[in-house]
């Protein structure tokens, strides 16, 4: 269903969830400003979720990790990467979810370039391995802000 | 306990931190893929409880699958990870029905009326060690 928000832009509202579905450009814009992400991996058949710092390298998410559970999971199966933001004052929020397979960056010239990106670790300790997540699929949802959306039907009402 | 600049948090401290927050992320396995879905939650009798609609999160709960649940606070520098099993709550207690829906009173009537609880099998937490 298409609605028009107060910016005069078309927005797609999922009628089942009441949430606005975000397009790829809006997802990337939100990712670019998110301070922290979460990486989900499957280990021994079960999901695990870890907070991670990340940077964007073009349209790819890049992050650093040590040789622990995250890397093991990322090497052995698909991953999910999520960012979100909540504004409790306006009771709105958004989330962006990426599904992909993580690529390990081995090329030292690439690594030298990535090391110039503004990316600090979420937690201390050596993080020798770079992972690149090129989104195979990306989806985003937002809780519409109160009073900022009108359905086409509403707008057509006298 | 400290490990590489991180304090590893005990169960009680993790549960206390979970009680201080109301927004977290459920990690699930759908087919062979991991999925992360954000939820507003409350702690009820040491279990994570949230409202949902008849979608992915409810299906995972009906199947009583193993899930992960993560909450973090970047400004305070901590994160908590729950490993547990999700269950649908068929008869929610008044404490559960008091959990506000994500859209407050703007949520369409009859929606988000299903409740899911995560029975905690294991909870771990980390806090960045303050230096100096």
Interface residues (C-beta under 8 A of the other chain):
Chain A: X16 X17 X18 X35 X36 X38 X40 X41 X42 X45 X46 X47 X48 X49 X50 X51 X77 X78 X79 X80 X81 X82 X84 X86 X91 X93 X95 X97 X99 X122 X123 X124 X125 X143 X146
Chain B: X4 X5 X6 X23 X25 X27 X28 X29 X32 X33 X34 X35 X36 X37 X38 X53 X55 X66 X67 X68 X69 X70 X72 X74 X79 X81 X83 X102 X103 X104 X106 X107 X108 X111 X126 X128 X129
